[in-house]
């Protein structure tokens, strides 16, 4: 089911309140051939604790600033996993279509409450060309 960007942004905002986080695949093979996804790179199981817009821009930023410490050092300092510095940015102006996925039971390692496929515009002027597709799971 195709949805408007405003609905997607509202869903992200509501999900942030749960503090459950997000899991992301880029150009997932789960999409199939009809997606016109780029097939040269697939990235799976990226995890983020929050999503927000970057300042006053039209850029979504997935990050891990809400990540809890993994432990303490011998000196008593908080220790964080290395992925604390991981971010992903999506230019909202480059989004072509957003689809709310209905059947996503086994797409991610962790159960999702909702899944959205974000289809970006192709890099060239050929609107039927291959594009990046970001699958975003809202962790239960």
C-alpha positions as MATLAB code, in Angstrom:
seq = 'XXXXXXXXXXXXXXXXXXXXXXXXXXXXXXXXXXXXXXXXXXXXXXXXXXXXXXXXXXXXXXXXXXXXXXXXXXXXXXXXXXXXXXXXXXXXXXXXXXXXXXXXXXXXXXXXXXXXXXXXXXXXXXXXXXXXXXXXXXXX';
ca = [
       0.000    0.000    0.000;
       1.506    3.338   -1.093;
       1.467    6.145    1.481;
       2.304    9.854    1.500;
       5.590   11.148    2.904;
       3.674   13.025    5.627;
       2.121    9.719    6.810;
       5.547    8.077    6.858;
       7.071   10.948    8.862;
       4.175   10.731   11.324;
       4.722    6.970   11.689;
       8.452    7.547   12.359;
       7.649   10.163   14.983;
       5.150    7.879   16.726;
       7.558    4.947   16.661;
      10.348    7.074   18.190;
       8.156    7.371   21.291;
       8.311    3.580   21.797;
      12.162    3.677   21.996;
      12.162    0.238   20.288;
      14.302    1.361   17.367;
      14.597    0.505   13.708;
      16.177   -2.179   11.560;
      17.132   -1.430    7.991;
      18.032   -3.260    4.788;
      19.289   -1.536    1.657;
      18.276   -3.133   -1.660;
      17.048   -6.305    0.003;
      16.680   -9.432   -2.102;
      13.262   -9.822   -0.400;
      11.999   -7.127   -2.768;
      12.156   -9.203   -5.932;
      12.752   -8.131   -9.515;
       9.756   -5.796   -9.900;
      11.204   -3.314   -7.384;
      13.805   -1.978   -9.880;
      16.240   -1.966   -6.942;
      19.965   -1.618   -7.400;
      21.453   -5.080   -7.215;
      25.154   -4.234   -6.896;
      25.031   -3.643   -3.128;
      22.807   -5.119   -0.457;
      23.198   -4.165    3.193;
      21.185   -5.851    5.908;
      20.540   -5.714    9.606;
      21.511   -2.147   10.390;
      20.048   -1.134   13.756;
      19.243    2.366   14.978;
      17.666    3.676   18.170;
      16.057    6.808   16.731;
      15.154    8.787   13.629;
      14.834   12.552   13.275;
      15.273   15.282   10.716;
      18.724   16.816   10.602;
      18.191   20.345   11.906;
      15.890   22.348    9.662;
      16.768   20.291    6.590;
      14.836   17.772    4.531;
      17.212   14.996    5.606;
      16.148   12.056    7.780;
      18.860   10.889   10.142;
      18.813    7.412   11.677;
      21.236    7.233   14.587;
      22.118    5.643   17.881;
      22.392    8.573   20.262;
      19.873    6.908   22.597;
      21.987    3.758   22.889;
      22.581    2.653   26.459;
      26.111    1.871   27.697;
      27.228   -1.739   27.179;
      29.220   -1.690   30.399;
      31.774    0.197   32.469;
      35.539    0.419   32.178;
      37.818   -0.315   35.120;
      37.918    3.452   35.687;
      34.115    3.577   35.870;
      33.562    5.252   32.480;
      30.592    4.189   30.357;
      31.493    1.886   27.460;
      29.448    1.935   24.272;
      29.443   -0.473   21.327;
      31.240    0.741   18.215;
      27.960    1.116   16.272;
      27.044    4.075   18.490;
      28.621    6.278   15.784;
      26.675    4.681   12.918;
      24.242    6.945   11.056;
      22.175    6.715    7.907;
      20.828    9.728    6.042;
      17.907    9.883    3.608;
      17.229   13.009    1.551;
      13.441   13.364    1.745;
      13.463   15.292   -1.555;
      14.912   12.208   -3.295;
      12.107    9.871   -2.177;
       9.938    8.693   -5.051;
       7.443    6.307   -3.399;
       6.836    4.912    0.086;
       5.116    1.572    0.435;
       3.783    0.115    3.673;
       4.510   -3.617    3.419;
       1.727   -6.018    4.355;
       3.523   -9.397    4.416;
       6.929   -9.040    6.125;
       7.031  -11.865    8.676;
      10.578  -13.067    7.931;
      12.263   -9.990    6.461;
      14.315   -9.108    9.555;
      16.096  -10.956   12.376;
      14.076   -9.122   15.025;
      10.244   -8.966   14.861;
       8.841   -5.770   13.347;
       5.590   -4.007   14.128;
       5.585   -2.292   10.692;
       7.770   -2.328    7.594;
       8.085    0.362    4.940;
       9.926    0.272    1.613;
      11.277    3.671    0.646;
      11.946    3.877   -3.100;
      14.428    6.589   -3.965;
      14.562    8.394   -7.299;
      17.032    6.870   -9.774;
      20.400    8.647   -9.927;
      19.966    9.474  -13.621;
      17.061   11.090  -15.450;
      15.598    7.695  -16.408;
      12.630    7.297  -14.024;
      12.363    3.623  -14.921;
      16.024    3.025  -14.007;
      17.299    1.132  -11.008;
      17.136    2.861   -7.664;
      18.043    2.357   -4.032;
      15.260    0.830   -1.958;
      15.475    1.126    1.821;
      13.400   -1.353    3.829;
      12.742    0.045    7.313;
      11.384   -2.198   10.046;
       9.894   -0.678   13.192;
      11.146   -3.020   15.916;
       8.379   -4.421   18.155;
];
